[in-house]
């Protein structure tokens, strides 16, 4: 059992959270001062929020490098527990916090000059975005059920508001409301699950739970086993809602479609990454054997890899099948992101060092390709005012560069070499197959069939862009923040597809987590 | 045994077309900036593509001249694929992936075929001789994109045949899909969108199966060292997978499943019945030069993959499955020949005849005998010469008449005698007339297979008769009989068509009389490939 640092000592390890919270407070104060919209608001607020995010990212990079060169965390270099045991500070937390912040940074960049955001209350928008960042960072590193709940609620509350930000569009408000309803139910269920777990095992701390379960006689009886199963399943429901896994995905298409596109880009990656981090930490922390604990685990009583595996298979299949019939690009990408959550869950199911490595790698790659795709959608949206697939017909001849970028992202999402998406899939499948056994193989086969299905709807967009005669002739103006972001995302998508040695090393470092 | 880098030649060879692609891309991007007129950019990209294909052809000739086909007879090399022109370096250490290219007798034959057919396909993509007012002709639409994609395709194909690292092989294999999808989908015929997505989905389904099988093999492989001496827990090196690993008792997955996964992936590409339905659509809708590449080179990748991967890495499972391969080969031969009889579209007939002729390859290689395997690979080469000629021939008539209905012509021999002669020669080569190259490979396949699968070989031989029937019937309907007055002013082949057709015709005749240049090149390598299997099968 590690001795947690006290709250004051912990502050030195929570710089990103402090910075983004400071930025948020600053922005809210600015909002009070600048009531009426001015032209300089358009760049000042993004500058503040972007600056805070960049500073946090910089600190994380420095901290990661420092801790990689000498075991800064603890003697074994695995990490330490801060804030009296509420938060873990380990490579996984560092990596996933960086992912969340990168996604948020992309969201800020996309919001510059975006017509889908109202001109008023810009400061509040960016302030909430920073609070969301703090929530995601905490969620990615939470190691205590209460902290998981609080962080999850922070992320959710900010997301509800930001999804429904554009009050002039009824779709946006509707999406916000739907999101609140689903989110409220999911977090309530999760809280109930946590209370069951606490009642059975008497601990809220993940490490403590691990030991409590090993020495507990609550599982000896059938009602105890059922209660435990229910408890963990309910917690899984809450976390599944965060990563938009079937059957907790219903909010996702509406929220993605209704939200302002810059925020959709963030929403499709940031909270999802944080959700996967906490999912891995939760199951790894509680079920798998850590040092100094006996062999008794819940594995025998609750078949959680099976449970997660079934969810994974359902998630990718449903996401891919429903995506086929979508005509709105944002909705299509929403279902595709559900499918990708299913793929990533395969890595969680595989578990272990290489399983988590594959999750970390896939989420990184997913960040580049998905945000890139949303950036192109945002660019077209700015010019055409719609996300309908018809707007994309003949894009290949109207705006060849933008179309090329979108094609790269779509190929990467399909998982074709030489793009980074292929590497991500390779790692996921490799982690599953390395486990051996029929069950893992079947899941891998489901994943494969899904990759083929996904080609079908990604190719619909390709077909519209390249194979169809343009219905419209005017080019899409891409020389704006969205175009720049799409380009910035395309570079790693291609480079890591051809040479991913650095990414592999990084993923293998970040897959170490505290247990 | 480690293969150290001996030459940069293959790397130059593989990436020469890709360099041309980059130059074409630069030209297309800079053209509007420099205010170049569109025809200038179009012509520039055509010249660059021709140059890229020509340089590749020259480099291939150098490799061919420098290739020592007697190497495996040296005692210390026994049991290894005798790779030459090797380049070997670590690519991605995190996954023990290497950049490892080299050629043996099997690959060099395919590399030569690829370089030759690609060059002919680029030639066939020129608008030379197409009426000036035909702006919709594929050779006049989006020329830089077309040429760039064809160059990318050539690089990927060469890469597949040269890769000796399984991962590298897979990357090149998949890289081929993208240009092919766009080439069929953008420049193809009326049903191009359907054909393109069908091709894409079929081949992707196959290649993801291959991905799983590849990962399975990787995790079952023993620890080894990479070329730079660093430790590797597993390996993708196909030579090491074949020579140093025994997969007959794989713990993770049943080796038979892995074998099947790989086989289905390759069988889709061949295409083997029942995975062949993408082929008629893709071949018919693709523009002529792309059909040429599809039939001439892409189909060979399926059988090449089976020989390179299934035969060497999983020999026991290959022996287990050889009856199955032979049966499916015979189904391919006979079934597709009957389907050909029913075709009304000339291009569709040629497409199905490809399915039929690839069946000979399957039958020959399933026999595990020296004549069988030599016949199979020689059939791959010959089909790679004959079917491009047939597709070019179909293109000639389509460019003039704008349709390909076999019944829509008649008596053409009177108006286009030169064309008729060329068609006759190609048809005869394809149906296996003695004296032309197709006869030798089909005969070798039969000789090799007869002692092993007597009944199957007899059934397969009936395919030859049906083949003769559909070709001769087509000949009769199109070129003999009363002249269709509609086509009395048809022009004969022009110089672009002569340039593409005559070299292929010459090869059909020369290699029909004297096949040794190709057979000598590969026979020792193929013996090394098949001898261990034959021994293990107790033959």
Interface residues (C-beta under 8 A of the other chain):
Chain A: X411 X414 X416 X417 X418 X422 X425 X426 X429 X430 X433 X434 X436 X437 X441 X444 X445 X448 X449 X451 X452 X455 X456 X459 X462 X463 X466 X467 X499 X500 X501 X504 X505 X508
Chain B: X91 X92 X93 X94 X95 X170 X171 X174 X175 X177 X178 X181 X182 X185 X186 X192 X193 X196 X197 X200 X201 X204 X205 X208 X209 X211 X212 X215 X216 X218 X219 X251 X252 X253
